[in-house]
Amino acid sequence: MLRLYNTLSRRKEVVKPLRDNEIGMYTCGPTVYYYPHIGNMATYVREDLLKRVLERSGFKVKHVMNFTDVGHLVGDEDVGEDKLRMEAEKEHKTMKEVAEFYGGEFLRYMRLLNNIKPDVICKASEHVADIIELIKKLESKGYTYVIPDGVYFDTSKFKGYGALIPSTFEKLNSSLRAGARVERPEGLKNITDFAVWRFARRGEKEMVWDSPWGRGFPGWHIECSAMSMKYLGETFDIHCGGVDHIPVHHTNEIAQSEAATGKKFVNIWVHFSFVNINGGKMAKSLGNIYTVQDLIDKGFDPLDFRFFVLTGHYRQGLNFTFEALGNARSTLNKIYGFIENLKSFKGEGFDENFVERVGVLKREFFEALDDDLNTPAAIAKMHELIREVNKRRLSKREGELVGEVFLEFDFVLGLDFSKRLEKKTLSKEIEKLVEEREAFRKAGNFKEADRVRELLRDEYHVVVEDTSNGVRWREVRG
């Protein structure tokens, strides 16, 4: 049974769907004002892993992700300027143009990382009517008040505010009270109160809407509540996001959602730890971010980064360096080479003891994933299986069996193992060079044989290896 660590209960819980065999999962998507950096994308890789593990466990997953294209201010505590508005002014574009471009780039990065596209992608700007209805419901129950800046949620009226972070809530509250570094809006009742609707400033015309309270735009937090409940219901199974969302964004989502419905909002909250860079924080404001495209430009395959992310547990911090990424690439290339070699076995026989051992390692691989997505332990079992195979000379049938197991591994890992098991043919030019090298080798002209081998490797990215089963070849990346 799949167990996940629930941030709300602070313990691992068995995933029990609200509806028979169906899981409703909401993931906080990007604020589409700039290229998502690899720290952002690591969260989406981990969410994709969770979705794949859920599906492998037999659940039908309805995955909803939002695009924040209005309302997310520079400071997550509802202070500063709208991120999209600032970027639009900087690029001399409309907010819609900025959102469409960077939203497209986000989806491109998702494809490059082999992430499964969400079933529903919902934009805040296209759900303003739903957001207004939710605010009206909060207003009717006495949870909101109006100040010159906008409509705010009164956190003092919601019992249990901050339940997601009970051990640190008082610390957060105290730090906010002492936070003279930020200007609080005039009329704010409590330091933790947050905007559900902001009034437009004079002259603002883009991304503003009429509402019962005045012309303006929705707050960031209310967007996720309105859209998640529209597509998944007032109570749903799993809500994901980065650990940075715990103290403010997700805490506020719980408050406004449960205040409006009187029901539990989400059963299991799953939060993913940061990816740091060279031991420090990664942030656009610090100027130390890399994008997936940056990695490609440096000669890496996006799946190198996916594998790098999967080597760490999602609740533990991961430190990104190019050396670490290079090590991940090297390991993944070896795994690919191993998988490709499974096609070369041609002998007869079927060792029942070996088959039983393969079955044990396969079971332990998936047991590790069922234990709170323990990818390091699962990958260790995969390496153990590789070592078991490398100890022996497989028959054709045994090689096919191991290949099938790796396809099952790949259903959750998403590393394109299937492409390595496909039958490939050499181009005539490469085939001619392989034959030429083999002729040199048989004639004892090892200097020329090595020259052709290096040519194949450097110019055609093809590695030729001499094995007991004959000459075999494989493509290499980077």
N, C-alpha and C positions, 0 to 999 in steps of 0.2 A: 504494500500500500504506500502511496506517495504521501510523505510528510513534509510540510513546509514550516519554516520559522515564521510565526505570526508576530509582527512588531507590536500589535495591540495587546496580545496576551503574554508576550515574552516567553513563548515556548513553542516547540514543534507540535504541529497539529496535523492529523490525518485530513486530507482533502475530501470533504463530503459535499457533493454538489447540492444546491437548493432544489434543482430540477433533475429528474432522472437522467443520469449520464451526460448532462449538459453543464458546461462551466461558462459563466459570464466573467470575462476578464477585461479590465480597463487599465490602459497604460497611459501615463502622462506623456504626451508627445512633445514635439519641439516647439519652441517659440521661433517662428520662421522669419527671423530678422537678419540672420547671418549663417555662414556655413557651420554645420554642427561639427564639433571637434571630436577627436577619438575618445575622449572621456565620455562625452554624450553617447557616442555610438556603442561604447562598451555596455552601457545600460541596455540598449536595444538588442544587442547580441544575447545578453543574459535573459531578457524577456522572451526572446525567440526560443532560447533553450527551454525555458519553462513551458512555453506553448507546445513545443515538440514533445516534451516529456509527458505533458497532460494528454496529448493525442495518442502517444504510444501506450499510455495507461488505459486507453479505451474511451476517453471522454471526447465529446464533441464540443469544441471550444468556439465561443463567439467572442472574438477579439476586437475591442473598440479602442481606437487611439484618437486623441484630439490634436488639432493643429491650432496653437494660439497665434492668431493673426491680429489681435487687438487686446489691449487691457493689461498686458504684462509690463509693469514698470521696472525701471532699472534696479530699484531695491525691492527684493521680494516681500519686504514688510510694508508694501503699499506706499512707497515714497519714490520721488523722482519722476522722470519722464517716461513715456511709453517707448519701449525699445524699438518697435517698428517705425514709429513716427520719427524718432531720431535718425534711424538708418535711412529712411526715405528722404529726409532733408539732406543728409550727407551725400547720398547718391543722386540727388535731384530726380527722384522718381516718385510715383504715387505709392502709398502703403500697399495697395493691392498688387502693384508690379513687384515690389520687394518680396511680399509674401509668396506670390506665385513662383518667383525665381528660386528662392531659398527652400520653399516647400518641395519643388522639383528636384533640387540638389539632394535634399534629405532622402527622398524616395530612391534616387540613383544610388546613394551610399547604401541604403537598405538592400538593394538588389546586389550590389557588389559584395556585400558581406553575407549574402545568401540567406537573408532574413525573410521569412514568409510575410507577405503583405497582410496587414490587418483586414478583418472582414469589413469593418466600418472605419473610415477616416472622416472625422467631423471637424469642421472649421467653426471657430467661435463666431465669426462674422455672419455665418449662415444660420445661427441658432439664437439670435437676439430675442426673438419672440418667446422662445422657450425660457430664456434667462429672465425676461421681464415677468413672466408668469410665476416663476419660482420666487422672485423678489416680492411680488404681490402676496404670495402665500406667507412668506416670512413677516411681511408688514401686518397682515391680518392677525397674526398670532403675537404681535407685539415685540418682535425681535429686532426691529430696525428703527433708526432715527435719522433725521436729515440735518446736515450741517452745510455751511456754504460750499464745501468741497464736493459733497455728494451724499449718497445714501449709505449708511454704515450698519453693520451687524453688531449688536450689543452682546459681547461675549459674557458679560456678568449674568445674563439671563439664561445662559445655557449651562445647566449643571454638568459637571464633568468635563468642562473645556480643558483641553490639553491632555486627555487620557492617553493619547498616543505616546506622550513623552512624560509620564509622571515623575520620573526621577530627575529630570532636568528642567521641568516646566518652571519651577520657582526661580531657578538660575536664569532662565530665558527672560522671565518676567522682570527680574531685578535688573538684568543688563539692559533691557529695553527702557526701563524707567530712568536708568542712569545715562541713557543714550542721548546726550546733548548733541551728538554728532549729526543727528537727523532732526529736521523740523517736523513736528507733529501738526496735523491739521487743526485749525481753530474749531473748538466745540467738541473735540474727541472726548468721550466719556471715560474710556478705559484704554490703557496703553496697547492692549491686544486687540482692540476693535479693528475691523477691516472694512474696506469699501466693497459693496456689492454693485454699486452704480456710481460712476463719476460724471460730474457735470462738465460739459464741453466749455472750454475757454472761448472768449470772444474771438471770432474769426476762424475757429476750427470748423472745417466743413467735411473733411474726409474721415471715414470710419466713425461717424457719430449718428445717433438715432434718436427719434422722439420716444419719450416714455411718460408715464403718469407723473413723474417727479421733475421732468425737465429734459432738455436735449443733452445727450451724453453718450457714454459707452460703458459696457459692463466691466466689473472688476475681474481680475484674473481668476480668483478662487471659485467664484460662482459659476464660471464657465464650465469647469470640469464637473461640478455637481449636476448642473442642468443637463449636460450632454450624456454623462454616464447613466443617469437615471432614465433618460429618454430611451436609450437603446438597450439597457440591461435591466431596468426595473428599479424600484425604490430600495431594494436590498439585492446585492449580487455577491458573487463568490470571492473574486480576487481583484485587488487593486495594487498596481505596481508603480514603482518610481525610484528615484535616487534618494539616498539618505538625507540629502540636503532639503528634501521636501517635507521631512517629518515635522520640524518645529513650527512651520508656518502654513505652508500650502495644504498639506494633507490634514493637519490639525483643523484648519478652517473649513476644509471640505466636510469633515465629519460633523462639525458644529452646525453649519447651515443646512446640511442635508437632513440630519436627524431632527433638527428643530422644525423643519418644514413638514416632515412626514410622520414624526413620532415613532419611527422604526429604526432598527439597526441598519446602518448604511452599507457596510462591507463586512464579510466574514473573516477574510484573511488579508492582511496587509504585508506585502513583500517589498523589502527595500534593499537596494544594491549599493555597495560601498563605492567609494571614489577610486578612480584611476589617477594616481599622481604621476608627475613627470620628473625624473631625476631626483626623486625624494621630496619634491615640493608640490604645491597645489598647481593644477592646470586651469587656466582661465583666460578668456579673451582679453580681459582688462589687464592681465599681467604680460600679455604679448608672448606667451610660451605655448600656444596651442598648435597642434598639427591636425590636419584633416585626413580623411581616407585618401583623397586625391594626392596630398603631400606624400603619403606613404608609397603610392603608386609611382609618383615622380622620382622617388628614391630607389625604385627597383623592386619594391615589395609587392606581393600579391595580397589583396584584401583578406583572403582566407588565412594568410600568415597572422594577421592581426586577430581574426576570429579565434584561431587556435591559441594565440597568446592569451586572450581573455579567458578562454575555457580552462587554461591550466591553473587558474586561481579560483578559490571559492568566492562566490558572489558576495558573501558577507564580510570578507576580508579585503583590506586595501590591496591594490595592485600597483606596483611601481613600474612605469613605462620608461624604458631606455631603448635606444636602437640596438644596443648589444643584446638585450633581452629579446627584442623582436627578431633579431638575426638568429638567435638560438632557437626560437620557436619555428622559424622558417626551416632551419636545418633539420630539426626533429620531424617536422611535417613532411619534408621531402623524403626522409628515410621511411616514414610510414607509407607514403605514396609508392616508393620503390618496392617496398615489401608487398603491397597489394598488387602491383603490376606483375610481380614475380609469381604470384599465385597462378597466373595463366600459363606458366611455362612447365608446370608439373605434368608428366605424361605416364607415370607408372601405374601399376595395378595394385589393388589391395585396399583394405579398410580396417584400420586398427581400432577396435572397440574401446580400448583403454584411452587412446588418444581422443577419440570422439567424446568420451565421457568427460575428459579433462577440459575440452573445448566448451562443453555444456556448462561445467562448473564456473569457468571464467566468464562466460557470457552472463550467467545468472548473477554473479558477483558484480559485474559491470553495472547492470540495471538496478541491483540492490543499492549500490552507492548513489545512483541518481535519485532513487526513491527516498533516500535519506537526505532531504533538504538540498537536492541538486549538488551533491558532492562530486563535482567534476574532477578534482585532482585524484580522488580515489578511483573513479571510473577509468580515467586515462591510465592510471597505474595498472589496472587490470588489463587494459588493452595492450600495454607494453609487455605484460607478463605473457599474454597469448602469443605475441610476436616472438618472444624468446623461446617459448615452447615449440613453435613451428621451426625456428631456426636451428633447433637441436637435431632435427630429423629431416629426412628426405620424403616429402609427401607423395602420395599417389594423386592422380588426376582428380579422383573423386574427393579425396581429403582436401585438396586445394580448393575445390569448388565449395565444399562445406565451410571452410574458413572464410572464403569470399562472401558467402551468404551471411555469416555472422558479422562481418565488417559492414555489410549493407545495413544490417539492423542497428549497429552502432551509429552509422551515419544518419539514420533517420532522426536521431536526436542531436548529434553533433553538427550536422550540416556542413561537412567539409568536402563534399563532392567526391567521396570514395567511389561512387558508382562510375564516374568517368574513368577512373583508373582501372576498372574491371572490364570496360568496353573493349572489344576486339578492335585493334587499330592496325592500319597498314602503313608501311613506309612509302614516302613519295619515291618515284623512280630514281631521282637524283640521290637521295639518301640511301636507298637500297643498293645502288651501284657502289657508293662509298663503303658501305658495310661489307659488301662482297669483296671489294678491293682490299680492305684491311684484312679480311679473313685469308685471302690469297697470300698477302705478304706474311702473315703470321705462320701459315703452314709451310711457307718457303724458308722460314727462319729469318726473314728480314724484319726483325723486331723494331728497328729504328723507324722504318717506313710505316709499319703497323701502328706504332705509337703516334706518328705524325698525323695519320688519318683519324685515329681515335681523338686526338686533340682538336682536329678540324671539326669533327662531328659535334664535339662538346661545345666548342667556343662559337662556332658559326650557326649550327643547327639546333643547339640545346638538346642533343641526343647523346646519352651515355650508353656505350656498348660494353657489355660484361661477358667474360668467358666463364661458363658454369659447367658443372658435370652433365647438365641437360643440353649443352650446346651454347651457342652464342645467343644472348638476349639483349634487348635494348629497351630503354625507357626515356621518356622526355623529362627534362628538369626545368624548374622555374627559377629564375633569378640567379 
